[in-house]
Amino acid sequence: MPKAGNFYIEDIKLYHSKKSFFTFVHNILNINYYGAMKKIFILLVLTFQLNILAGGKPYLILVSFDAFRWDYMERGLTPNLDKFASEGVNSLSLEPCFPSKTFPNHMSIITGMYPQNHGIIHNTIYNRFTEKTYKMSDSNEVRDPRWYLGEPFWETAERQGITTASYFWPGSEMKLDYRRPTYFLPYDHDCPEDKKIAGIIDWLSLPESQRPHFITVYFHETDDDGHNFGPNSPEINRSIVKLDSIAGLLLSSLSKLPIKDSINVVFLSDHGMTEISKERQINIGKILDGLKAKLFDSGPVMMISPSGSSVDSLYDRLKKNEINYQVYKREEVPANLHFSENPFIAEIVVIADMGWTLVQNNKREYYSDSKGNHGYDNHHLDMNGFFIANGPAFKSNYQTGTIRNIDIYPMLCKIFNIFPKSNIDGKLERIEQILK
């Protein structure tokens, strides 16, 4: 510490907390300086540190465009996003986790964990111990915090003094106050886009003591039309144009706020999309005819548990007929998929080849009329989403390669200068090059 009559620059540390700051000033006041010099110095320090205290908490808006594939910005349909990306950070793509599904990957983005670790392993999850089923359409289960093993960024931030808000995001409606953002809304698929943007502006216009510094917002258009019409259809192009106009409206609205120069914005997606067809379907129920098993889900990934037949008999039958899909026992799922260490993963996992669909034998499949889908091997480029960012925390005119979505959580902690959870899978060193 500084001693009377002596002043050592290396002994002074400016901390980002009011308590440390006032301790620092008290120590400076005890230094025997010429009165005028001391007053000037203290004035400079006061000005500098008060600026830090006033602007020490950044603002960041995390915008999710569901199923906005990595190459959609290459179609010449996105002038607003193009300009935004060219002035900030533009990545080659955003790699999702396996399975490349909506809920698992929104949770991976916000927790920095693989689905097997944060608990939301699929859009539908069967708990064999309680016999309860987690489904996107079941709001009661979706709000049950017992499903969520990871800590979302808003929970990390709130615990460390940062107010947060969510205009839709999986997990944001949990029925535990301390696990939710301060401000959140129940999911409404039909909520108008301009209403979401108006809600964000209203939050950012609150008094500083009430204002959220971290906000999530979700838009579903490219997922809906990608499923219904395919990723190469005129309809998906119209959705791309629509989301670009939404981005333009958001950025224009933010530019009118007094705090505009303090706001960071990240646009990203949870996964991509690929074409499927009725001609590329595999009836797993028919292959297992005569054996007793429970089949969970359909589409790119199916999980199977024995229900009278042995695991080996089910696996051997599927292995013998292994064409346009891969079958694994849970413990043998390839390590790079990170999908074998969760009790809700069934004993057998079947993964369709890109563009193929696994169906059951006893019901009309949702995917029978779909033209596009996702959920396949996350390393396939069609499953990759996009990531672009701009604002005071990010480098300008910076291009980077593929980013992993599990690295976004530690990046957010770095931007807000808070401590991340220690059990995450994401790594700051893989993404920090995009920060100033």
Summary of the structure (lengths in Angstrom):
residues: 436
radius of gyration: 25.1
end to end distance: 31.2
largest distance: 94.7
contacts: 1438
relative contact order: 0.18
helix: 39%
strand: 19%
